Amino acid sequence: MNTVATRSPAFDQQGKLTDEQRVDAAVGSFVREFGVTAALHIESCVHCGLCAEACHFYRTTGDAKYTPILKLDPLRRAYLREAGPFAPVVRALGLVKKPSITDLQQWQELLYDSCTMCGRCTLVCPMGIDIAELVKEARHGMYKAGLVPERLALMDRTARQWGSTATPGEDLADILAEVAQEHGVEIPCNLEQADVLVTAAPAELGEHTKALADAARILNRMGVKWTMHQEGFDAANIGFNNGDLELQERLTRSLIDTAVKIGAKTVLLPECGHAYGAARWEAAKWYGQALPVRIIHMTEFLDESITSGRIRVKKVGDTATFHDPCQIVRRGGLEAAARRVLAALGFDLIELQDHGVTGFCCGGGGGVVSNQRATPLRQKVFALKQQQIDATGAEHFITSCGQCRATFEMGAKQAHWDKHTESLLELVADNLDA
């Protein structure tokens, strides 16, 4: 980390660019991102304030600086000065100031510490502005300028070197062998031919190995020919969160290319929200043609397997409430799928006050859970979710995203909350019927 001592510790910087070079890199990236859609979104804001009330960071702090649309101010200024229809006049008359290094440094907190790209602001905007997508584009400029929180930058460097933030691919077979032995399940690795390529989130190779073992248990029960593979296994995609588009493409392409290499028609994503956003919804933008494989989230897989009768589950019969992961439900459309799985398990579902596409984020998405300095903000959002969960009185609290689960576990530990966060995948595996 190369942080200037006289500046606030609330931002980090990487590389040896001068301040002027950082600004030019960021603004240049912003300008390259401005297509028709982005321009229309920036031009369309009517300053109604509805996005503020939708944002969990604004709602839990009351601080106006966390108003989502305000987080895009340097992006808006770059557009007006460099790409807008009156840009020459704006520059000539000095009507809009060029973003400064101080602006960008302050902006780092707003883009990375206090935004999870959850899309709730997008949902309520009466003008249809996709604020979450604009934040993602703005993060690309910040990455180019070397102005990313150091924790996330470290993960980025690790993924560039290893192809994963968890482990080098060459160590995958040994890790899977240990997981298989620990949980008593067969986990194939590096098969030359398979119908399904199974991928993982980093936590499933560490503290949440049961999720990986349970996926194997279900697939083996179904008789599916599947494998994990060292050339493409980590689906979490830190590039998606950081704004490192080159890394995002490389990581997702490794999954698709590996599936093609082994003849797999399906890439099965883990319980991970940003994996779904990066691989399912954005891959086709840069792949250049129709994807040669089907990319499916674990929630879809469980729903389809149960609905088709390929697996049967026993009825649990307890009350439960469910946290809807933003990238999977609001941004991904899998609201009904998770509820069908819960119904098959016989749960009496008690919905959170805000649920489905309107549910509040866990507070840790978009890399926030890995960004240690954002902990106080994340904990405030956890308190909001904790209140809603407790209000249901449900016996079980379930989600279908490992990142959300990790966020809730960290929040519970700090708040001394005794509610256990359960995985939808693990519940299905634990209740398989003969």
N, C-alpha and C positions, 0 to 999 in steps of 0.2 A: 504494500500500500504506500502511495506517495502523497500524503496529505499535508497541506501547508499548515504550519502550526498556528498561525494567526487567525485562521478561519474556524468557523464552528465545526465541532466534531460530528455534526449531523450529516456530513456527506464525505464520501471517499472518492478517490480518483486513481486511475491506473495509467501507466505509461508515462512518457516524458514530453508530451505535447505542451506547448505554451498555452496560456489562457486564450490567446487569440486563435490559435490553431484548434483548440477545443470548441470554441464558439463556431468557427467556420465548419468544422466537421459535423457538429450537431445541426446547424442551420442547413448545410448542404444536404444532409440526410432528410430533413423535414421537407425540403423543396422537392427532392426526388420522389417522396411519398405522395405528393399532392396530385391525385387524379381527380376526375370529375366528382366521384362520390365524396372524397375527403373535403373537397372545396365546398360542395353543397352543404355538408354537415357543419363546417366552420361558419359558413355564411348564414346558417339557418337559426342560430340560437336567438331566442326572444327574451332571455334573461328572466324566465318565470320562476326559477328557484326550485322547481319540482325535483330536480336531480339531487338537491341537497337533502331533502327529506327522505329520499330513497337510499342514501349512502349510509352504511353502518358506521363509518368513521365520523361523519358529521352528526348523526343521531346520538352517538354515545359521548361526544365531546362538546357539541354545540359550537365548535370553532368554525367560522365561516371560511377559513383557508382550505378546509377539506371539502368544500363544495366541488363536485366532480368537474363541472365545466370550467371552473377557474384553474384547475390543474393543467388545462391545455393552453394557458395564456401565452407562453413562449412559442408554442406551435402556431397559435393564431397570429401572433405578431410576425413570425417568419412568413406566413402565408400572405398577409397584407402587404409586406414589404417586397417580397420576392416573386410571388406567384399569382396574386390577386389581379383582377382586371384593371385596377388603378395603381398597380405597384410602382410604375415610374413616377407618378405624381406623389404618391405617399413618400417615396424616398426623397424626391427633390424638395418637398416642402417640410420634410422631417416630421410628418404627422404621426408616425409610429416609430418608436425606438427599436433598434436591433437588440435582440436578447443579449445580455451581458453574461460574463462568466459567473457573476454573483447570482443572476437570475437562474442560471442552470444549476448551480450548486444548491440553491434553496429549493429548486424544483425537484431535485433528487428525492427528497423526503416525500413530496406530494405524489410522485409517480411510483415510487417503490415501497415506501414505508406505509403509506396510507391509501393504497389502491390495490385491490386484489383482482381487478379486471373482471369482476363478477357479473357485470352487465345489468344490475338492478336499475342503475341510472338510465341506461339505454332503454329499458323496458317502459319507464314512465315518461320519457321525453315526448312531449306532444308534437315535436317536429321530427321525430324519428332519428335523432342524432345518435349514432353508435359511438357513444363516448368511450366505451371499453375498447373498441377497436382503434380509436384515435390514440388512446393511452398506449396501446401496444406499439403503434407506429412511432409515437414520441419516444418510447423506450429504445427503439432502434437508433434514433439519433443520439440518445444519451450513451448507448453502448459505443457508437462510433467515436464519441468524444472522450471515452474513457472515464465516464462519470456514473459508475454502477456501484451499489453497495458492495463492499469488499467481500462479504460472505458469499454473495451471489457470484461475484467475479471469480472467486476461488473455485466454486463449483463449475463455472464455465470452463476454466482452464483445465480442470480435472477431466471434464467430459471431452474436451478437445484432444486430450492426450490418450484417454482410455476408451472413449466411446460410451462412457457411463460415469455418473458421479459416484457409483458404488464400488466398482471393481474393474480391473482390466478384463477383457473378454477371455484371455487365456486362462484366467482363474475360475471361470464360470463352472466348468465341469466339476472341479473339486468342491466348490460351494454347494452345488446341487447334490452331490453325493452325500455331503454332510447333512443337508436338509432331509434328503430321502431317508437316511439312516435314523435321524432323530424322530421323524414322524411316521416311519414305517410305510412308506409309499414309494412306488417307482416313478422316477422323474427322468425321462429320456433327454439326452443332450447331444447335439451335433449329429443327429441322424441325417443321412444323405438324401432321404426322401420322407416326406410326411405331408399329411393333408392340412394340418393346422400348425402354424408357428405361434407359440405362446410367448408372450413378453411379460416383463415384470416392472414394478416400480422399485426404486432403490431400497426402500424399507423392507420389501419382501425378501431381500437378500441379506437382511440384518435382523432387526428387532421383530419384524412381522413375518417370519418364515412360515407360520401356520397358514397364512393366506395362500402362499405359493403351493404348499403341500396340499391344501384343500382343493385348489384348482386341479392339481394332478389327480387327486382322488376322484373328482367328478368326471374328468375326461377319461380316466382309466375305466371307471364304471360304465361309461357309455361305449367303450370299445373304439374310441377315436384314435387314429394314427396321428400322433402329434409329437412335437419336440420343442425344446428350447435350443438356441444356437448362439455360439459365442460371437458370431459376426453381426448379430442384430438381436438384442435382448432387452435393453433398457428403454422403456417407452416414455419415461417421465418428461424428458426433453427440457432441460434447463435453458436451452436457447430460446424456447417459446416465451419463457418468463422474463429473460434478461433483455430481449430485443436483439439477440444475436441470431439474425435470420440465416446466416450461412451455416451456423451450427445446427439450428433447428432443421433446416433442410437435410443436412448431412445425417443427422440422427434418425429422422423419419425415413429417409431414403435407404438407410441400412436395413431397416425392418422390411421394407417392400422388396428390395433387391435380394435379401436373404430368403424371403418367402418364395420368390420366383426361382431362385437357385435350387431350392429343394422341392419344387413342384407344389408348394402349398397354395391353396386357393383362399385361405382365410388367415388373417393376422388377428389374434385374440389379444386385446388390450387388457391390462390389469384394472383393478379398482383405483383409477387415477383420473382425475378430472382433466388436467392439462395434457395428459397423453391423448385424451379423446379430442381435445381442441386441435392439437398439433397434427396428429396423424389422420384422424377421421375427416376433419373439415378443412384443413389447409393444405394437405398434401397435393391435391389435384391442381392447386394454383401454380405450382412450380414443376409438377411432374410433366406437364405438357401434353398429356393425353389421358384417356380414361385409365384409371388405376387397374392394374392387372390382377389385383387381389381384392377381396372384401376385407375391410377393416371394421372390427366389431368390438364394442365394449363388453366387459364382463357382465354388466347388467342385462344387456341385450341377449347375450349367450344364455344366461340363466333363465330368462323369460322364455326364450324360444325352446330351450331344452325341456322345460317343465310343461309348457303349453302343448308341445308336440308329443309328450309322453315318453321322451327318451330317458328322462329321469323322473322318479317319483319321490315326493317328500312327505314326511310325517307332519301331522298337525301339532304345533307347539301349544296353541290355545291361550296364550297370555295376551295382555295388552302391550302395545308398543307405540312408539312415536318414531318419526323418520326425519332425518335431516336431508334435504334435497341439495346435493352438490351443484354449485352454480354452473360449472362447465358441462356437466352431464345432463342437467335438467333444464335450466333456464337457457343456456347457450347450446345445449345438445339435443333437447327434445325428448328425454327418456323419463318423463314424469310418470306415465302410465305403466311402463315396463316394471319399474321397481315395485309399484303397488300391486301388480299382478303376482309378483313373486311373494310379497308379504302375505297376500291373500291365500296363496297356495300353502304357505306355512301355517295358516290358520290364525294369524295374529288379528286381534281386534285393534285396528289402527285408530289412534287418537291423534289427529293432526295438530301440528304446532299452530300458534296464532297466525304466523306468516309461513306459508308452506307452498310447495309446488314452484311454479315459475316466480312467485312473489317472495319466496323464502329469503331470509337474510343469510349472507355468507357466513362461513365459520370464522372468518377473519384472518385466515392464514394462507389463502390462495395467492397465486401470482408471485410466489417466492417469499411472501411476508413471513411465513412460518420459519423460514431459514434465515431470516434477516434479524439477528439478535437485537439490534437497537430498536426495532419496531415492537418489541415485547409489550411495553406499556399500552400502546394503542391496541394491539391484538387482544390483550387481556380485557380491555373495556368491551370489545365486541363479544368476547367469550361470556362476559357477565350478562349481556343481552340474550344470548342463546341459552345460557343456563337458566335464566328466569323463565323463558318460554318452555323449555324442556320440563322443568320442575312443575310448571303450571298444568301440564297434561296429566300428571300422576301416573304415567305409564310405567309398566314394569321393565320394559326394554327400551333402550335408545339405540337406534340403528342408523347406519349410513352406508353408502356404496362408493366411497372415495377414501383411499388411504391417507391422502394429504389432510382431508378433513378430520379423519380419525386421529392422526398425529396431533393436529391442532387442538382438538378437544382433550386429548390425553394430557398435553402440556398445560392447558388451561385448568383442567381438573386438579392436577398436582399442585399448581400454584394457589388455587382457590380452596384446596382441601375439600373437594367435591367428590363424593363417593359413587357417582354414577358411572357405570362402565359403558364405553362406546363399543358397540358391536358391529361386525362386518356382515353385510348381506350375504356375501360369498361364503363366509365361514358358517353362518347359520344354515345355509342350504346344505353344505357338506356335512355338518353335524347332525342333520336330520334326514339324510338319505334313507329312503325306504327300499326294502329288498325288491 
